[in-house]
Amino acid sequence: MRRHLTNVASLYGLQIATLVLPLVLLPFLTRRLGPDVWGVLAVQSSLSVLMAVVLEFGFGFGATRQAAAVRDDRRALGTIVSDLLVARAQIAVAVAAVWVLVWFAVPLVQQEPVAYVFTYFLTLAQGFSPAWFFQAVGRLPFVLTRDLAARVSSTVIIVIIVHDPSQAWLVPAVQFASLAVSTAITNNTMLREVERGRFSVARGLVMLRENVHLCLNRLVLVIAPMGNTFLLGALSPGSVAVYAAAERTAGATRSLLSPVSQVAFPEIVLLFGADPVRAKVVVRRILVGLVLGSAVMAGVLWFLADVIVAILFGSAFAETAGVFRILLVSVPLFAIVQVLGLQWLLPLRHDRAFFISTVLGAITNIALAAALAPAHGAMGMAWALLASETALVVGILIYTEFVGPSYLRILRR
């Protein structure tokens, strides 16, 4: 228990430090690049987030689940590592094809062509992170520390060298260079800690097939909170900057909930196998703590929204405060998804039920975005996100409390 608390504490320290860096960088970029150019980078970055999820391909759950069960077997770990690297190399080719397709389909991204290319390479660096491995063996702070060092160095360099819109391409270029070094170091460490298996294209394809449902889960799960900036770039380009600023700030708040999930996921797998009743008690306590904590945090930020937006973005982003307040309402809903979806349904292999719920949320988001964003811009997109998070939570609760097996009941005894 003490080791788990230490991991959570260290992860929160790293997560807070990681969150501070973008918030430090945002005022510089929005003022030096201006809303229009920064909005283009935000759309490209949103695409990067979506494609990084494709590269991750659910391995953060599937491969972590496999590796956690054999964490003391170097040969078994080596086979999983080898198969996963082959699978990710295959996905990288598909992501490159998507990158080319989006270039022609969304004219907004063409305004910063060099930045678009470097954002693709940045996506690869993020997608090949071995965080899943160190999460499975209980050493996630190791990889997050290197990631934090990369973010610190890139933030400092960007603040020093980027001064006007013509230098916008340097932002993803510097971020890629820093993160590539970190990813190379952590991957090398991972390979030295396992008995390396033989690379096999066939086994890589098998791993893709086994994890495709988890990838779709993750992809539809991030469409609303992280992909709406990209959708807005296609539906209503003029309001991208306002929404992106609110989404980045609300996203920083949501990501504070992630460390508990990252530590709890492999442990719930093991605990449920040994003591299902105890596992349910632990998950219930995590649920109550995260929902209450996120609600209080969101409430405080709601009242400070005008001040926060003025400090971070300046007067040019005055409309962002209203959008930010709507997005804050979704934070406690996001906490429920983190616990009941990522810490309960997935560890217990109820992937299909979670997938159906996430699809329900994604369909709600895309339908309302198409209906509201063209006329109401950033505000309409914010309401679409809130509705989608509500639909996702309702779907999960219906399954855990009424439809699924009785051992899934968390709220009803």
N, C-alpha and C positions, 0 to 999 in steps of 0.2 A: 504493500500500500504506500509506504514511504517513497519507494522508487517511482510510482505512478504520480504522486503529488509533486515530486521533484521534476519529473518530465513535464507535467502540466505547467508548473511555475516557470521553468526555463523556456518552454514554448511561448508562454504569454509574454515573457520579457522580450524574446526575439520577435514575436508578432507585433508587439507595440512599437518596437524599434523599426520594424519593417513598414508599419503604417505611417510612422512619423515622416519617413523619407519622401513618399509621394506628396504628402501634405505640405512639406517644405518646398518641394519642387513646383507644385501647382501655381503658387503666386508668381513665381519667376516666369514660367512658361506662358501662362495666360496673359501676362502683361507684356512680355517681350515678343511673343509671337502674334498676339492679337486673337480675338475670338474666332475669326474665319480660319486661319491657318491651324490654330490649336484644335479647332473642331475637326479638321481633316485628319490630324494625327490621332484624335480620339476615335474616329471611325475605324481607322487602320488598326489601332490598338484593340478595339472591340472585336474585329475579325481575328486578330491574333489570339485573343482569349478563347474564342470558339474553336479555332484550329488547334490550339494547345490541348484542349479537351479531347479532340479527335486523336491527336498524337498520344495522349495519355491512355486513351482507349479503355478506360475502366480498370486499368491495371492497378491503380491506387487502391481498388477494392479487391478485384479478382486475384491479382498476383500477390498482394499483401496477405490475403486470406490463405493462399497456398503456402507462401513462405513462412507465415507465422506458425503454421502447423508443423514445419520441419526446420525451424530456425537453428537447431543444433546440428543439422546434417549438411556439411559443406558440399557434398556431391549433389544432393537433391537441390540445394540452393543454386549451385552452379548451372544445373540444367534449366531451372526456371529463368535465371539471368540470361543465358544464351538464347533461349527461345524468345524472350521478351525483346532483346536487342534486335533480333532478326525481324520480328513483327513490327517494331517501330520503324525500322529502315524501309519496310514495305509501305507503311502508312505515309511516310515523309514524301514519297513519290505522288501519292494521291493528293496530299495537301498542296503540293506544288501545282497540280492541275487545277485545284480549286482557286488558288491564288491568281492564276492566269484568267480563269473564267470571271472572277469578281472584277478584275481590271477592266474588262469590256462591259460588264453588266452594271457597274456602279460608277458613273463618271466622276463622282466626288473624289474617289481615291486617286484619280489620275492627276490631281492638282499638285501632289507631292510624290513624283515617281521614284526618286532615289530613296526617300523615307520608306516607301512601300516595299522596296526590295530588301532593305535592312530589317524591316519589321518581319519579313518572312524568315530571315536567318535568326532573328530573336525568338521567333516562335519555335524553331527547331531546338534552340538552346534550352528553352523552357520545357519542351516536350520530352527531351531526353534526360531530364533530371531523374536520378535514382532515389528520390525521396521515398518511393514505395518500399524499397529494400530496407532502408534504415528505419522506416516506420515498423516494418515487420519484425525486425530484430531488436526493437526498443531503443534505437539510437537516433531518432529523428533530429534532435538538436545538432548533431554533427553536420548534417547536410544543410540545415537551416542557418547555421552560423556562417558557413561559406557563402550561402546565398545572400545573407545580410551584408557580408563584406563586399560582395560584388555590387550590391545596390548602393551602399555608402560611397564606394569609389566612383560609380557612374554618376551619382547625384552631384557629388563635388565637382567632377569634371564638367558636367553639363552646365552647372551654375557659372562656372568660370568661362567657358568658351562660347556658349550660345547667347547671342545678344539681339538678333533681329530675325524676322521671318525667313530670310534667305538661308539661314543656318538650321532650319527645322529638321533636315535630314540627319543632323548630327545626334539628335536625341535617340532614335532607335539604334543608330550606329554605335554610339558609346555604350548603350545598355547591352547590346549584343556582345560587344567585345568583352565587357566585364563578366557577363553571365557565362559566356563560353568558357572562360578560364575556370570559373567555379565548377561548371558542369563536368569539364574534363577531369578536374582533380577528384571530385566525388565519385565519378564513374571508375576512375583508376583504383581508388580505394576499395570500392565494391568488388571489382574483379580480383583484387588481391586477397579478399577475405572469403572467397569461395573456391571450390575445385572446379575450374572452368570446364563447361561441357562443350560438346561439338555443335557448331552452328548448323542449323538445318532449316531450309526454307519451308519444307513440309510441316515441321513441328511449329514453326512460326505461324503458318496459316491456321494450324489447329488452335493455337493460343488465341488468334484473332477471332476464330469462330466461337470459342468458348466464352470470350469476353465481350462479344458484340452487343449483347443486351445491356451490359453494364455501361458500355460506351454511350449507347443511346440514352440510358438513364441520365448519365452525367451531362450529355449534350442538351437534352431537353430541359434539364434542371437549371442550366446556366443561361438558356436563351433569354428568359425574362430579366433576371438581375444583371447579366453581363452582356447580352447580345442585343439589347434594345437600342443601344447607341448606333450599332451597325444598321439595324432595321430603320431607325429614324433617318440615317444618312440616305437611305433609298426612298423613304416615303415623304420626308419633309426636311431637306438639307438645311434650310435656314434656321431651324431650331436645335440643331445638333449640339452646338456649344453649350447652350443653357441646360439641356438635359444631361449632357456628358459631365458637366461640372457637378450637378446634383448627384448623379449616379456614382461618380468617383468618391464623393464624400460619404454617401450612404453605404457604398461598398466597403469603405474602410471600417465603418461601424459593424457591418455584418461579418467581416472577416475576423473580428475579435472572438467570434464564437467557434472558429475552426480548431484551435488547439485542443480543446477537450475532445472533439471528434477524432482528431488524428491520433491521440493517445489511447482513447477508449476503444476504437474499432478492433484492433487485434486482440485486446484484452477481453472484450465481450465474447469474441469467438471462443477463447479458451475457458472463460468463466462459465458460459452457458453449458459447455460440455461437461464441466465438473459439478456445477451447482446451479441449475436453471432458476430456482427460487431466488437465490442470492443475486443472480444476474438481473432479474426483473426489478429487484429492490434498488440496485445500483442505477439502472437506467431511469427509474422513476425519480430518484433523487437528482440525477443530472438534468432531467427534463424540468423539474420545478425550479432548480437553481438557474438554469440558462434562460428560461422564459421570464422569470421575475427580474433577473439582472438585465436582460435585454430591454424589457419594458421600461425599467427605470432609466436606463441609459438613453433610450429613444425619447422619453419624455423630457429629459434635461436638454437634449439637443434640439428638440422641437421649439422650446422657448428661446433658445440661443441662435436659432437658424439665421436670422437677419445679421447678427454680429459675425457669425462664422463665415457666411458668404461674403460679407464686406471685407473681412480680413484676408480671406483666401483668394478671392477673385476680383474684388474691386467693383466700382459702380457699373461697369459694363455688363455685369452678370446679376443685376438686381432681381430679375425674374426667377433666378435659380432658387431663391429661398422658399417660394411656394411649392415648387417641384420637390425640393429636398424634404419638406414636411410630409408630403404624401408618401415618399419613399421610406421615411422613417417608420410609418405605421406598419410596414411589411417586416420590420426587423424581428419582432417577437414571433411572427409567423415563420420566418426563416429559422428561428431557434427550434421550433417544433419539428420542422423538416430535418434539421441537423440531427436531432436526437432520435425521433421515431423512424425516420427513413434511413439515415446513415449509420446510426449506432444500434438499431434494433432489427429492422427488416433485412438489411443487406447482410449483416453478420450471420443471421439465421437463415440465409439463402431464400428469402422471399423476394427475389429480384423482380419477378414478373409483376407482382402486386405493386411494388414501388414504381416500376416502369409505367404501368397503366395510370397511376396517379400523376406522374410527371408529364405524361403525354396529355392528360386532361388539362394540367396547368399550362402547358405549352400551347395547346390549341386555343385555350381561352386568351392567352397573351397575344398570339398572332392575329386572331380574329378581331379582338378589340383594338389592337394597334392599327390594323388596316382600316378600321372604322373611325377611330378617334384621332390618330396622328395627323392625317392630311389637313384636317380642319382645326385641331386644337394643339398641334405641335407637341412640345415637351410635356405640357400638362396632360394631354390625352395619353401619351405614352406612359406617364407615371400611374395614371388610373388603370391602364391595361396591366401593368406589372402588379399592382396591388390586388386586382381581381384574380390574376393568375396564381399568385401565392395563396390566396384564400381557397381557390379551387384545389390546389395541390394538397393543402392541409386537410381539407374536408375529405378528399379521396383517401389519404393515409389513415385518418381517424376511423372512417367507415370500415376499412379493412382490419385494422388492429383491434377495434373494439366490438365489431358486430359480425363481420363476414369471415375473417381468418380464424385459424385454430385458437382455442381458448387460452393456450399458453402465451399468446401475444398480448393479452389484455394488460394495458398499463394504467389507464384511467379507471376502468371498472374492475373491481375485485371479484 
